[in-house]
Amino acid sequence: MPDVATRDLDAVADRSSPLLVRWMNALAEAEVSNDLDAKQAALDEISGIVARAMARADLSGRKVVRNRAIFAVSPLDAISENISEIVTRLYLERHGPSIAGVIDKKLTDRIRMAFAAGLPTASAVLQDISGWTTAYADTVYRTNLTTAYAAGQWQQALDPEMMEISPAFEYAATGDKDTRPNHQAMNGLLAGKTDPIWNTYSTPNGYRCRCGLRDVDRFELNDRGLLKDDGSVTRVIPPNFARAHPDPGFDKGRPDQRVYGLLGR
């Protein structure tokens, strides 16, 4: 993923992850003590934390796309307030509660397994759970933020003004020793933004995936001989693409389609 995206996401995650861990631990305490009021309060907090963080990540993805073409499109500030309200409401009403529900189920299952495994006291169970909540925030939660970032990127990238300037994406793997081989094999894949190939290969392609999509404008496409007379884009398939595939569970369509469904940009 480009450095600016990594910085943006790290900033959002670093601010919100400690709060998420705190309220996940509070949820575990409420579950163990069967305190239904405390449990609902913790779920509400988790829902809000997740929703607001994902909304910030989504808006960051949009801003990065627009800022690449700041001289060619209408100023970001002119539309950001309206977009921010719509995006935040979507995550507050749909994705925050949904993810909080998933966390509740996973946490309840782990508590039951801990008791079934013979942990003697509620205190011992909660100590066991605390390690899981931290790991969850570091892996699954950050991946949710990456998905929201990518969803915002796609929503903005498909804006007609942006499509006129940059009609293609190129897959950019990080390329270091920690890059998964199946992700590295996607590096250099280039296709028009409406090409269905992105339904399978758009980022993120796994937990803690650091790959990204690079906007490719018409000038570069012309220079590389990839822009056809009818305006469509010629695909570029990397040499090792036969080895390319998303990690298990990450082959469910473009992130904006999963996040927004049939809603418009």
C-alpha positions as CSV (number, residue, x, y, z in Angstrom):
1,M,0.0,0.0,0.0
2,P,1.3,3.5,-0.8
3,D,3.1,5.2,2.2
4,V,0.4,7.9,2.6
5,A,-2.3,5.2,2.9
6,T,-0.2,3.3,5.5
7,R,0.3,6.5,7.5
8,D,-3.4,7.4,7.4
9,L,-4.6,3.9,8.4
10,D,-2.0,3.6,11.1
11,A,-3.1,6.9,12.6
12,V,-6.7,5.9,12.7
13,A,-5.9,2.5,14.1
14,D,-3.5,3.8,16.7
15,R,-6.1,6.2,18.0
16,S,-9.0,3.7,18.1
17,S,-7.4,0.3,18.8
18,P,-6.7,0.9,22.5
19,L,-10.4,2.0,23.0
20,L,-11.6,-1.0,21.2
21,V,-9.5,-3.4,23.3
22,R,-10.8,-1.6,26.5
23,W,-14.4,-2.1,25.6
24,M,-13.9,-5.6,24.3
25,N,-12.5,-6.5,27.7
26,A,-15.5,-4.7,29.3
27,L,-17.8,-6.8,27.1
28,A,-16.0,-10.0,28.3
29,E,-16.4,-8.9,32.0
30,A,-20.1,-8.3,31.4
31,E,-20.5,-11.7,29.7
32,V,-18.8,-13.5,32.5
33,S,-20.8,-11.7,35.2
34,N,-24.0,-12.0,33.2
35,D,-24.6,-8.2,33.5
36,L,-26.9,-7.5,30.5
37,D,-26.9,-3.7,31.0
38,A,-23.2,-3.5,31.0
39,K,-23.0,-5.8,28.0
40,Q,-25.3,-3.6,26.0
41,A,-23.3,-0.5,27.0
42,A,-20.1,-2.2,25.9
43,L,-21.6,-3.3,22.6
44,D,-22.8,0.3,21.9
45,E,-19.4,1.6,22.5
46,I,-17.7,-1.0,20.3
47,S,-20.2,-0.3,17.5
48,G,-19.5,3.4,17.7
49,I,-15.7,3.1,17.9
50,V,-15.6,0.7,14.9
51,A,-18.1,2.8,12.8
52,R,-16.3,6.1,13.4
53,A,-12.9,4.6,12.7
54,M,-14.1,2.9,9.5
55,A,-15.7,6.2,8.3
56,R,-12.5,8.1,8.9
57,A,-10.6,5.4,6.9
58,D,-13.1,5.5,4.1
59,L,-12.8,9.3,3.9
60,S,-9.0,9.1,3.9
61,G,-9.2,6.8,0.9
62,R,-11.4,9.3,-1.0
63,K,-9.1,12.2,-0.1
64,V,-6.0,10.5,-1.3
65,V,-7.6,9.8,-4.7
66,R,-8.9,13.4,-5.1
67,N,-5.7,15.0,-4.0
68,R,-3.8,13.2,-6.8
69,A,-5.9,15.2,-9.2
70,I,-6.5,18.4,-7.2
71,F,-6.1,20.7,-10.2
72,A,-8.4,18.7,-12.4
73,V,-11.5,18.2,-10.2
74,S,-13.7,20.4,-8.0
75,P,-12.1,21.2,-4.6
76,L,-12.4,18.5,-2.0
77,D,-13.7,20.9,0.7
78,A,-16.7,21.7,-1.4
79,I,-18.1,18.2,-1.2
80,S,-16.4,16.7,1.9
81,E,-19.0,17.8,4.5
82,N,-21.9,16.2,2.6
83,I,-19.9,13.1,1.9
84,S,-18.6,12.8,5.4
85,E,-22.2,12.9,6.8
86,I,-23.4,10.2,4.4
87,V,-20.4,8.0,4.9
88,T,-20.4,8.3,8.7
89,R,-24.1,7.5,8.9
90,L,-23.6,4.4,6.7
91,Y,-21.0,3.0,9.1
92,L,-22.9,4.0,12.2
93,E,-26.1,2.4,11.1
94,R,-24.9,-0.7,9.2
95,H,-21.3,-1.8,9.7
96,G,-20.6,-0.7,13.3
97,P,-23.5,-2.8,14.7
98,S,-22.8,-5.7,12.4
99,I,-19.1,-5.9,13.5
100,A,-20.0,-5.4,17.1
101,G,-22.4,-8.4,16.8
102,V,-19.6,-10.5,15.3
103,I,-17.2,-9.5,18.1
104,D,-19.9,-10.4,20.7
105,K,-20.4,-13.9,19.2
106,K,-16.6,-14.6,18.9
107,L,-16.0,-13.4,22.5
108,T,-18.9,-15.4,23.9
109,D,-17.6,-18.5,22.1
110,R,-14.1,-18.0,23.5
111,I,-15.4,-17.5,27.0
112,R,-17.3,-20.8,26.8
113,M,-14.3,-22.6,25.4
114,A,-12.1,-21.2,28.2
115,F,-14.5,-22.5,30.9
116,A,-14.9,-25.8,29.0
117,A,-11.1,-26.1,29.0
118,G,-11.0,-26.1,32.7
119,L,-10.0,-22.5,33.6
120,P,-11.0,-22.4,37.2
121,T,-12.2,-18.8,37.8
122,A,-13.8,-15.9,35.9
123,S,-10.6,-13.9,36.6
124,A,-8.5,-16.6,34.8
125,V,-11.0,-16.6,31.8
126,L,-10.8,-12.8,31.5
127,Q,-7.0,-13.0,31.6
128,D,-7.1,-15.5,28.8
129,I,-9.5,-13.3,26.8
130,S,-7.4,-10.2,27.1
131,G,-4.7,-11.6,24.9
132,W,-7.3,-12.4,22.2
133,T,-8.8,-8.9,22.2
134,T,-5.4,-7.4,21.6
135,A,-4.7,-9.7,18.8
136,Y,-8.1,-9.1,17.3
137,A,-7.6,-5.3,17.3
138,D,-4.2,-5.7,15.8
139,T,-5.2,-8.0,12.9
140,V,-8.9,-8.3,12.1
141,Y,-9.9,-4.7,13.1
142,R,-7.0,-3.2,11.1
143,T,-8.1,-5.2,8.1
144,N,-11.6,-3.8,8.5
145,L,-10.1,-0.3,8.4
146,T,-8.1,-1.3,5.3
147,T,-11.3,-2.5,3.6
148,A,-13.1,0.8,4.5
149,Y,-10.1,2.7,3.1
150,A,-10.2,0.7,-0.1
151,A,-14.0,1.2,-0.4
152,G,-13.6,4.9,-0.1
153,Q,-10.8,4.9,-2.7
154,W,-13.0,2.9,-5.1
155,Q,-16.0,5.1,-4.6
156,Q,-14.0,8.3,-5.4
157,A,-12.0,6.7,-8.2
158,L,-15.2,5.8,-10.1
159,D,-16.5,9.4,-10.0
160,P,-16.9,10.5,-13.6
161,E,-14.4,13.4,-13.1
162,M,-11.8,11.0,-11.8
163,M,-12.5,8.4,-14.5
164,E,-11.9,11.1,-17.1
165,I,-8.4,11.7,-15.7
166,S,-7.4,8.3,-14.4
167,P,-9.3,5.4,-15.9
168,A,-7.1,2.6,-14.7
169,F,-5.6,1.0,-11.6
170,E,-2.3,-0.8,-11.3
171,Y,-1.7,-3.3,-8.4
172,A,1.2,-2.4,-6.2
173,A,2.5,-5.0,-3.8
174,T,4.9,-3.8,-1.1
175,G,7.7,-6.1,-2.4
176,D,9.6,-6.7,0.9
177,K,10.4,-9.9,2.7
178,D,7.0,-9.9,4.4
179,T,5.0,-9.7,1.2
180,R,3.1,-13.0,0.6
181,P,4.0,-14.7,-2.7
182,N,0.5,-14.8,-3.9
183,H,0.2,-11.0,-3.3
184,Q,3.5,-10.3,-5.0
185,A,2.3,-12.3,-8.0
186,M,-0.4,-9.6,-8.5
187,N,2.2,-6.8,-8.6
188,G,2.0,-4.9,-11.9
189,L,-1.6,-6.1,-12.8
190,L,-3.1,-3.2,-14.7
191,A,-6.7,-2.8,-15.9
192,G,-9.4,-0.3,-16.4
193,K,-11.3,0.5,-13.2
194,T,-14.5,-1.0,-14.6
195,D,-12.7,-4.2,-15.6
196,P,-14.3,-7.2,-13.8
197,I,-10.8,-8.5,-12.9
198,W,-10.8,-6.2,-9.9
199,N,-13.8,-8.1,-8.5
200,T,-11.3,-10.7,-7.6
201,Y,-8.0,-9.0,-7.1
202,S,-8.8,-5.6,-5.5
203,T,-7.1,-5.0,-2.1
204,P,-7.1,-6.0,0.7
205,N,-6.3,-9.5,-0.3
206,G,-5.7,-10.9,3.2
207,Y,-5.4,-9.9,6.9
208,R,-2.9,-7.0,7.3
209,C,-2.5,-6.8,3.6
210,R,-0.3,-3.8,2.7
211,C,-0.8,-3.9,-1.0
212,G,-2.5,-1.0,-2.8
213,L,-3.9,0.2,-6.1
214,R,-2.2,3.0,-8.0
215,D,-4.1,5.4,-10.2
216,V,-2.9,5.4,-13.8
217,D,-3.8,8.5,-15.8
218,R,-4.5,8.8,-19.5
219,F,-1.0,10.3,-20.1
220,E,0.8,7.3,-18.7
221,L,-1.6,4.9,-20.5
222,N,-0.9,6.7,-23.8
223,D,2.9,6.6,-23.2
224,R,2.7,2.9,-22.5
225,G,0.4,2.2,-25.5
226,L,-2.4,0.9,-23.3
227,L,-5.2,3.3,-24.1
228,K,-7.3,2.1,-27.1
229,D,-9.0,4.4,-29.6
230,D,-12.3,3.7,-28.0
231,G,-11.0,4.9,-24.6
232,S,-10.8,1.4,-23.1
233,V,-7.7,0.1,-21.4
234,T,-5.6,-2.9,-22.4
235,R,-5.0,-5.3,-19.5
236,V,-1.4,-5.9,-18.4
237,I,-1.0,-9.3,-16.8
238,P,2.2,-9.8,-14.7
239,P,4.6,-12.7,-15.5
240,N,3.8,-14.8,-12.4
241,F,0.1,-14.1,-12.3
242,A,-0.8,-17.8,-12.4
243,R,0.3,-17.8,-8.8
244,A,-1.9,-14.8,-7.8
245,H,-4.9,-15.3,-5.6
246,P,-6.5,-13.6,-2.6
247,D,-6.1,-15.3,0.8
248,P,-9.0,-17.5,1.9
249,G,-12.1,-15.5,2.7
250,F,-10.9,-12.4,0.7
251,D,-12.4,-13.3,-2.7
252,K,-15.8,-11.8,-2.1
253,G,-15.8,-8.9,-4.6
254,R,-14.5,-5.3,-4.6
255,P,-14.5,-3.6,-1.1
256,D,-16.8,-0.8,-2.2
257,Q,-19.4,-3.3,-3.4
258,R,-19.2,-5.2,0.0
259,V,-19.4,-2.0,2.0
260,Y,-21.9,0.1,0.0
261,G,-23.9,-2.6,-1.8
262,L,-26.1,-1.0,-4.3
263,L,-25.8,2.5,-2.8
264,G,-24.4,5.2,-4.9
265,R,-21.1,7.1,-4.3
